[in-house]
Amino acid sequence: MVKARTADLVRANEELKAEILERRRAEDALREMTEKFRIHFALANDVMFSYDNQFRVLSVTPNVERVLGYKPEEFIGKTFQEAGVLHPDSMDSAFHNALHILSGEPVYSSVYKFISRDGRTLYGEVSGVPCMRNGCVYAVTTIARDITQRVEMAAAIQESEERYRVTLQGVPDAVSIMRVSDCEYLYVNNAFSKILGYSLEEVKGKTPFDLNLPVSADALDLCMHLVRNNEPFESMERQFRTSNGTVIDTLLSARPVHYDGQDCVVTVIKDITVLKQMVEERKRVEFQSGKMESIGTLASGIAHDFNNILTSIIGYTRMSMKDILRLAQGEKDVEAVRSDLEEVGKAARRAQDLVNHILAFSRHGEKAYSTVDLASTFRESLKVLRTTLPSNVKVHEDLGEGYMISGDPALLHQVITNLCTNAVHAMDRTGGDLEVGLRCVRVKDAELEPEVAPGNYIRLSVKDTGPGMSSAVMARIFDPYFTTRWKGHGTGLGLSIVHGIVKNHGGAIMCRSAPGKGTSFEVYFPEYAHEHEATEPSASQTGLVEDRRILDLDEGMSGTGTRGKPVKNRGVHHKQDVPGK
C-alpha cells in the first residue's frame, strides 16, 4: 500500500515537473515574442494603442515618442482629446469610428490628422479591432501608421499637376495627354479645342483613331513606339484632320510623362498651315520676282544686241548711199557699194539669228515635228564639233543606235552643240574629258520636274571634268544673258535656248555640279510612240513654196517698199492685204 502510494507521488511529481518546464518554455517564448514586438514597434513608424470602452488609453508602444514626441506614460488614462494629439479636423470621424469598433466591427485604413509635440501636423493611417471577453467588447487595439510623407508627396504631385494643367491651358499649341496602354485621352487643353475642334468632354475615353484625327496612321503609331521605348521626339511634320474635316499641317512632338498615377504620353501639335501657306506664297513671289528679273535681263540684252546690229545697219546704209552718189559721179566703183551692202546683210542675218534664238526660248509647240534618230543626229553634230576642239579635250561618245523621238533635227543639233560647247569652254585652260551618251530610261513618277509625266524617255548625258559650278551659279544657268565667261566670249543665251528647245519637245533638263567636281547635264526627251506617226514637215519647214506667194503679215512692213522688189524679181508674187488673216 505504501509502495503504491509512493509510486503515485513520484508520478505526480514528474508530471508537475513537466508542467513547470512547459510553462517556463511558454513564458520564455512570450518574453521573446514581446521583445520582438518591442523592437519592431521601436523601429517602425507604426504605433500601437489600446483603449477601453470609455476611450481612455490603456497602453501605447514606446515608439510613440519618436513619432509624436510624447512619452508613453503621458497617454495612459487619458482620451486622445485630453492628450491633445488628435487634430480638430479629425475629431468627429475618429469618434464615429471608435463607436463602430466598440460595437464589435473592425475599421481599417482611416486617415486622421495628428498634432506632434512641436506643433507639426502629421497624417496617420489607423486600423482598429475590438478586444472581446465573454462575448463583450472590453477594449480596442489600434495601429496607427505615419503616412505624412506619402500624403505630402501626393499633395505636392496634385499641386504640380494642377500647375501643369494651368500652364498647359495657356499654351497656344494643341496639348493632349494619352494613356500609353490604350491611347485614350485623359486631358486636352483649350488650344486643342480651338485647333482640332474637340473639347475635353468630347475626347475623354476616346483615342485619336476613334476621332479620325491622324491623316496618316503611322503618325501616332510611331509616336507611341518612340515613347514606349523612352525615345521622345520633337517637330515631326504630320497632317491631322479637324472635327469639320479640314486637313491641317502640323509639327508633332511627344514625350513620356507620369500623369494621374499612370504611364502616359504628352503630345504637342503645332498648327503650321498658315506658316506653310506663307512659305509657299513667298516662294511664288520670289519665283515671280526671279522671272521678272530674267525678263528684265533678257530685254536689256536684246536691246543691247539689237542696238549694236542697228548701229551697223545704219552706218553701212549711210556709207552705201554716199557710195551710190559717188558711183553716179564716177568717183566710186560698184565693188565698194557691194561691200557695204554685204555688211548690212550680215547685220540683218545676226538680227534674224537673235530673233530665232528668242523664239526657240519662248515659243511652245509651234513646230510640226518629224521622227528623228537621236543617235544619228548627235553623231553628225559631234563630227562637226570635233574639228573645233582644242587638243587637250578628249571626247568619249556612247550613243548607241535607234533612239527615236519626235522633234526638229536642227533644234536638236543646237541642243547638243550648245551643251558640248559650254563643256569645252569650261575645260579650255586645263583640258579634260567630255562624255556624251544616250540611254533609254523609264520615269516612274515626278522625279524630274512636275510637268514631266511618267513614261519612257531618251536621256542625253553630257559630262565634263571642268572646274564645276557653285550652287549660286547653278541657280541662274538657264537665265537669259547670264554668263560666267569674260566679256566678248558668249552671249549668255546658249543654255536658255537649250532649255526652251527641250521644253518645246516635252522634255526636261537637269544639271548636277559642284566646285572641283565637273558638270553633268541630263536631257530627257519623250521616246517616240510608234502608234502616233509624226507629222510630215510643212512647206515652211522644208523651204518649198507651192503657190509662190508671200503674205505680208508683219505689222509695219510695207509691201510696196524694198521688201516687195526682191521677191518679184524671183518670180514670187507679193500679196499685201489678205482679209481675215
Backbone hydrogen bonds, N-H to C=O, Kabsch-Sander energy under -0.5 kcal/mol:
donor,donor_aa,acceptor,acceptor_aa,energy
5,R,1,M,-2.2
6,T,2,V,-2.5
7,A,3,K,-2.4
8,D,4,A,-2.0
9,L,5,R,-2.1
10,V,6,T,-2.4
11,R,7,A,-2.4
12,A,8,D,-2.6
13,N,9,L,-2.4
14,E,10,V,-2.3
15,E,11,R,-2.1
16,L,12,A,-2.3
17,K,13,N,-2.5
18,A,14,E,-2.3
19,E,15,E,-2.4
20,I,16,L,-2.7
21,L,17,K,-2.6
22,E,18,A,-2.4
23,R,19,E,-2.6
24,R,20,I,-2.5
25,R,21,L,-2.2
26,A,22,E,-2.3
27,E,23,R,-2.8
28,D,24,R,-2.7
29,A,25,R,-2.6
30,L,26,A,-2.6
31,R,27,E,-2.8
32,E,28,D,-2.7
33,M,29,A,-2.8
34,T,30,L,-3.0
35,E,31,R,-2.5
36,K,32,E,-2.2
37,F,33,M,-2.8
38,R,34,T,-2.6
39,I,35,E,-2.9
40,H,36,K,-2.9
41,F,37,F,-3.0
42,A,38,R,-1.8
43,L,39,I,-1.9
44,A,40,H,-2.5
47,V,45,N,-0.5
47,V,144,A,-3.0
49,F,47,V,-0.5
49,F,142,T,-2.3
50,S,59,S,-1.9
51,Y,140,V,-2.3
52,D,56,R,-2.2
53,N,138,Y,-0.7
55,F,52,D,-2.1
57,V,78,K,-2.6
58,L,50,S,-4.0
59,S,50,S,-1.5
61,T,48,M,-1.8
64,V,61,T,-1.7
65,E,62,P,-1.9
67,V,63,N,-1.9
68,L,64,V,-3.1
69,G,64,V,-0.9
69,G,65,E,-0.8
70,Y,64,V,-0.7
74,E,71,K,-1.5
75,F,72,P,-1.9
76,I,72,P,-0.9
77,G,57,V,-2.8
78,K,75,F,-2.3
83,A,79,T,-2.3
84,G,80,F,-1.0
85,V,80,F,-1.3
86,L,80,F,-0.8
87,H,85,V,-0.5
87,H,113,K,-2.4
90,S,87,H,-1.9
91,M,87,H,-0.5
91,M,88,P,-1.0
94,A,90,S,-2.2
95,F,91,M,-2.2
96,H,92,D,-2.4
97,N,93,S,-2.2
98,A,94,A,-2.2
99,L,95,F,-2.0
100,H,96,H,-1.6
101,I,97,N,-2.1
102,L,98,A,-2.4
103,S,99,L,-1.0
104,G,101,I,-2.2
105,E,100,H,-1.6
107,V,128,G,-2.4
110,S,126,V,-2.8
112,Y,110,S,-0.6
112,Y,124,G,-2.5
114,F,122,L,-3.3
115,I,85,V,-2.7
116,S,114,F,-0.5
116,S,120,R,-2.6
117,R,68,L,-2.7
119,G,116,S,-1.9
122,L,114,F,-3.0
122,L,120,R,-0.6
124,G,112,Y,-2.6
125,E,145,R,-2.8
126,V,110,S,-3.8
126,V,124,G,-0.7
127,S,143,I,-2.0
128,G,107,V,-3.2
129,V,141,T,-2.4
131,C,139,A,-3.1
132,M,130,P,-0.5
133,R,136,C,-2.7
136,C,133,R,-1.5
138,Y,131,C,-2.5
138,Y,136,C,-0.6
139,A,131,C,-1.1
140,V,51,Y,-2.9
141,T,129,V,-2.3
142,T,49,F,-3.0
143,I,127,S,-2.4
144,A,47,V,-3.1
145,R,125,E,-2.4
145,R,143,I,-0.5
146,D,45,N,-0.9
147,I,123,Y,-2.6
147,I,145,R,-0.7
148,T,123,Y,-0.6
151,V,147,I,-2.7
152,E,148,T,-2.8
153,M,149,Q,-2.2
154,A,150,R,-2.4
155,A,151,V,-2.6
156,A,152,E,-2.5
157,I,153,M,-2.6
158,Q,154,A,-2.6
159,E,155,A,-2.8
160,S,156,A,-2.7
161,E,157,I,-3.0
162,E,158,Q,-2.2
163,R,159,E,-2.6
164,Y,160,S,-2.6
165,R,161,E,-2.6
166,V,162,E,-2.6
167,T,163,R,-2.7
168,L,164,Y,-2.8
169,Q,165,R,-2.1
170,G,166,V,-0.9
170,G,167,T,-0.9
171,V,168,L,-1.1
174,A,269,I,-2.2
175,V,173,D,-0.7
176,S,267,T,-2.2
177,I,187,Y,-2.7
178,M,265,V,-2.6
179,R,184,E,-2.5
180,V,263,D,-2.3
183,C,179,R,-2.2
185,Y,203,V,-0.6
185,Y,206,K,-2.7
186,L,177,I,-3.3
187,Y,177,I,-1.4
189,N,175,V,-2.0
193,S,189,N,-1.2
194,K,190,N,-1.9
195,I,191,A,-3.0
196,L,192,F,-2.5
197,G,192,F,-0.7
197,G,193,S,-1.0
198,Y,192,F,-0.6
203,V,199,S,-1.4
204,K,200,L,-2.0
205,G,185,Y,-1.6
206,K,203,V,-2.5
211,L,207,T,-1.4
212,N,209,F,-0.7
213,L,208,P,-2.6
215,V,239,Q,-1.9
216,S,239,Q,-0.7
217,A,215,V,-0.5
219,A,216,S,-1.7
221,D,217,A,-1.1
222,L,218,D,-2.7
223,C,219,A,-1.6
224,M,220,L,-2.9
225,H,221,D,-2.3
226,L,222,L,-2.5
227,V,223,C,-2.1
228,R,224,M,-2.9
229,N,225,H,-1.3
230,N,227,V,-2.1
231,E,226,L,-3.7
233,F,254,A,-1.8
236,M,252,L,-2.9
237,E,235,S,-0.6
238,R,236,M,-0.5
238,R,250,T,-1.8
240,F,248,I,-2.0
241,R,213,L,-3.4
242,T,246,T,-2.8
243,S,196,L,-1.9
245,G,242,T,-1.8
248,I,240,F,-2.9
248,I,246,T,-0.5
250,T,238,R,-2.3
251,L,270,K,-1.9
252,L,236,M,-3.4
252,L,250,T,-0.5
253,S,268,V,-2.2
254,A,233,F,-2.3
255,R,266,V,-1.6
257,V,264,C,-2.5
259,Y,257,V,-0.7
259,Y,262,Q,-2.3
262,Q,259,Y,-1.7
264,C,257,V,-3.0
264,C,262,Q,-0.6
265,V,178,M,-2.5
266,V,255,R,-2.5
267,T,176,S,-2.6
267,T,265,V,-0.5
268,V,253,S,-2.7
269,I,174,A,-2.9
270,K,251,L,-2.3
270,K,268,V,-0.6
271,D,269,I,-0.6
272,I,249,D,-2.7
272,I,270,K,-0.6
273,T,249,D,-0.7
276,K,272,I,-3.0
277,Q,273,T,-2.2
278,M,274,V,-2.5
279,V,275,L,-2.4
280,E,276,K,-2.8
281,E,277,Q,-2.6
282,R,278,M,-2.7
283,K,279,V,-2.6
284,R,280,E,-2.5
285,V,281,E,-2.8
286,E,282,R,-3.0
287,F,283,K,-2.7
288,Q,284,R,-2.9
289,S,285,V,-3.0
290,G,286,E,-2.6
291,K,287,F,-2.6
292,M,288,Q,-2.8
293,E,289,S,-2.5
294,S,290,G,-2.6
295,I,291,K,-2.9
296,G,292,M,-2.6
297,T,293,E,-2.6
298,L,294,S,-3.1
299,A,295,I,-3.2
300,S,296,G,-2.6
301,G,297,T,-2.7
302,I,298,L,-3.0
303,A,299,A,-2.7
304,H,300,S,-2.3
305,D,301,G,-2.8
306,F,302,I,-3.2
307,N,303,A,-2.3
308,N,304,H,-2.0
309,I,305,D,-2.4
310,L,306,F,-3.3
311,T,307,N,-2.4
312,S,308,N,-1.9
313,I,309,I,-2.7
314,I,310,L,-3.3
315,G,311,T,-2.3
316,Y,312,S,-2.7
317,T,313,I,-2.4
318,R,314,I,-2.4
319,M,315,G,-2.1
320,S,316,Y,-2.4
321,M,317,T,-2.5
322,K,318,R,-2.2
323,D,319,M,-2.6
324,I,320,S,-2.6
325,L,321,M,-1.8
326,R,322,K,-2.3
327,L,323,D,-2.5
328,A,324,I,-2.3
329,Q,325,L,-1.4
330,G,327,L,-1.1
331,E,326,R,-3.6
332,K,326,R,-0.9
336,A,333,D,-0.7
337,V,333,D,-1.0
338,R,334,V,-2.7
339,S,335,E,-2.4
340,D,336,A,-1.8
341,L,337,V,-2.4
342,E,338,R,-2.2
343,E,339,S,-1.6
344,V,340,D,-1.8
345,G,341,L,-2.4
346,K,342,E,-2.6
347,A,343,E,-2.4
348,A,344,V,-2.2
349,R,345,G,-2.4
350,R,346,K,-2.2
351,A,347,A,-2.0
352,Q,348,A,-2.3
353,D,349,R,-2.8
354,L,350,R,-2.3
355,V,351,A,-2.3
356,N,352,Q,-2.5
357,H,353,D,-2.4
358,I,354,L,-2.2
359,L,355,V,-2.6
360,A,356,N,-2.6
361,F,357,H,-1.8
362,S,358,I,-1.9
363,R,359,L,-2.8
369,Y,367,K,-0.9
370,S,407,G,-2.0
372,V,405,I,-3.5
374,L,372,V,-0.9
374,L,403,Y,-2.8
377,T,373,D,-2.5
378,F,374,L,-3.1
379,R,375,A,-2.0
380,E,376,S,-2.1
381,S,377,T,-1.8
382,L,378,F,-2.4
383,K,379,R,-1.6
384,V,380,E,-1.6
385,L,381,S,-2.1
386,R,382,L,-2.6
387,T,383,K,-0.8
387,T,384,V,-0.6
388,T,385,L,-1.9
389,L,385,L,-0.5
389,L,386,R,-1.0
393,V,390,P,-1.6
394,K,392,N,-0.5
394,K,432,G,-2.4
396,H,434,L,-3.4
397,E,395,V,-0.5
398,D,436,V,-2.7
404,M,402,G,-1.0
405,I,372,V,-2.3
407,G,370,S,-2.9
407,G,405,I,-0.6
412,L,408,D,-2.5
413,H,409,P,-2.4
414,Q,410,A,-1.5
415,V,411,L,-1.7
416,I,412,L,-2.0
417,T,413,H,-2.1
418,N,414,Q,-2.4
419,L,415,V,-2.3
420,C,416,I,-2.5
421,T,417,T,-2.5
422,N,418,N,-2.3
423,A,419,L,-2.0
424,V,420,C,-2.7
425,H,421,T,-2.5
426,A,422,N,-1.8
427,M,423,A,-0.9
427,M,424,V,-0.8
428,D,425,H,-0.8
431,G,427,M,-3.1
432,G,392,N,-2.1
434,L,394,K,-3.4
435,E,433,D,-0.5
435,E,463,K,-2.7
436,V,396,H,-2.7
437,G,461,S,-2.2
438,L,398,D,-2.1
439,R,459,R,-1.6
441,V,439,R,-0.6
441,V,457,Y,-3.0
443,V,441,V,-0.5
443,V,455,G,-3.2
444,K,442,R,-0.7
447,E,445,D,-2.9
452,V,449,E,-2.0
453,A,451,E,-0.7
455,G,443,V,-1.7
457,Y,441,V,-3.1
458,I,525,F,-3.4
459,R,439,R,-3.7
459,R,457,Y,-0.6
460,L,458,I,-0.6
460,L,523,V,-3.1
461,S,437,G,-2.6
461,S,459,R,-0.5
462,V,521,F,-2.5
463,K,435,E,-2.6
464,D,519,T,-2.5
465,T,433,D,-0.7
474,M,470,S,-2.4
475,A,471,S,-1.7
476,R,473,V,-1.7
477,I,473,V,-0.5
477,I,474,M,-0.8
479,D,476,R,-1.9
481,Y,492,G,-1.0
482,F,479,D,-1.7
482,F,492,G,-0.9
483,T,481,Y,-0.6
489,H,486,W,-1.9
497,I,493,L,-2.5
498,V,494,G,-2.2
499,H,495,L,-2.7
500,G,496,S,-2.1
501,I,497,I,-2.6
502,V,498,V,-2.7
503,K,499,H,-2.3
504,N,500,G,-2.3
505,H,501,I,-1.2
506,G,503,K,-2.0
507,G,502,V,-2.6
508,A,524,Y,-1.5
510,M,522,E,-2.7
512,R,520,S,-2.6
514,A,518,G,-1.1
516,G,467,P,-3.8
517,K,514,A,-2.7
518,G,466,G,-0.6
519,T,464,D,-0.8
520,S,512,R,-2.7
521,F,462,V,-2.6
522,E,510,M,-2.7
523,V,460,L,-3.1
524,Y,508,A,-3.3
525,F,458,I,-2.7
525,F,523,V,-0.6
527,E,456,N,-2.2
528,Y,404,M,-2.9
530,H,528,Y,-0.7
532,H,529,A,-1.6
533,E,531,E,-0.7
542,T,538,S,-2.1
543,G,539,A,-1.7
544,L,539,A,-0.8
546,E,544,L,-0.5
550,I,573,H,-1.9
552,D,575,K,-1.8
553,L,551,L,-1.2
557,M,554,D,-1.7
558,S,556,G,-0.5
564,G,561,G,-0.7
565,K,561,G,-0.8
567,V,563,R,-0.8
568,K,564,G,-1.5
569,N,565,K,-2.0
570,R,566,P,-0.6
570,R,567,V,-0.7
571,G,568,K,-1.8
572,V,567,V,-2.3
573,H,548,R,-2.1
575,K,550,I,-2.3
575,K,573,H,-0.5
576,Q,574,H,-0.6
578,V,576,Q,-0.5
581,K,578,V,-1.9
